Amino acid sequence: MGFRNANHSTAEIISFRNQVNEDLSANLRNYLEENFSIIYSNGLDYVKAKTNLTNLPELCPYTLEQILDKNWLP
């Protein structure tokens, strides 16, 4: 059952990345690059509050290019 969930999650990530890359304008990409650390920090705050996880990295360990690359998974 875990394998099926992993495949579903991987497919969801690829689908999301495809949608983002289709709609990503140069201005939005520049905004993301300039504000990447703030966006990550805000997301981290949300995840910590939602999950009570405490062992998450304070700085994003991935680049924006990696996150948007549909062929890349950590």
Sequence and secondary structure as in RCSB ss.txt:
>XXXX:A:sequence
MGFRNANHSTAEIISFRNQVNEDLSANLRNYLEENFSIIYSNGLDYVKAKTNLTNLPELCPYTLEQILDKNWLP
>XXXX:A:secstr
 HHHHHHHHHHHHHHHHHHHHHH  HHHHHHHHHHHHHHHHHHHHHHHHHH    S SS SS HHHHH TT   
